[in-house]
Amino acid sequence: MCEVRKSIVRIESIREFKNSDKEKETSTRYYISSLKNDALYFQSAYTFSLGY
């Protein structure tokens, strides 16, 4: 049985290169989740996964 989709998450990120001539990189990623949570929950989970 297919789970009901309850959240669509959009993560926008900016990558800056210090001491380099490279330009700033931006990207947007989308995730579909069966969890019903707010943006703060997903931000906290993502930040925790990065070790911050």
Buried (B, 14 or more C-beta within 10 A) or exposed (E): EEEEEEBEBEEEEEEEEEEEEEEEEEEEEEEEEEEEEEEEEBEEEBEEEEEE
